[in-house]
Amino acid sequence: MPSVHLVSEEEAPPVPAAPAATSSWMGWGYLAAGAVLVAVIGTWLVWFSASIQRQFQQEDIRASCQRVMPETAERCYDTVVIQRGGVRR
């Protein structure tokens, strides 16, 4: 005995197709959610690139101070950061 029961079209009751429940408000909602997602990702990318750039600049300043004034490299670093308008760690 087969485990599958074949149903012919005469036996199957017709199932009415439900209309799509998408309204213009749902479209605007998806658009707003997408815009917020893009804004969050863009903000994070700007923050991340600024953080990377700041890190590279700090490394460059430290290397220059170590090369020019090895005995007072930390003081040199602090002075250069203050002169450039930065804040001490």
Secondary structure, DSSP 8 states (H G I E B T S, - for coil): --S-----TTTS-----------HHHHHHHHHHHHHHHHHHHHHHHHHHHHHHHHHHHHHHHHHHHHH-GGGHHHHHHHHHHHTT----
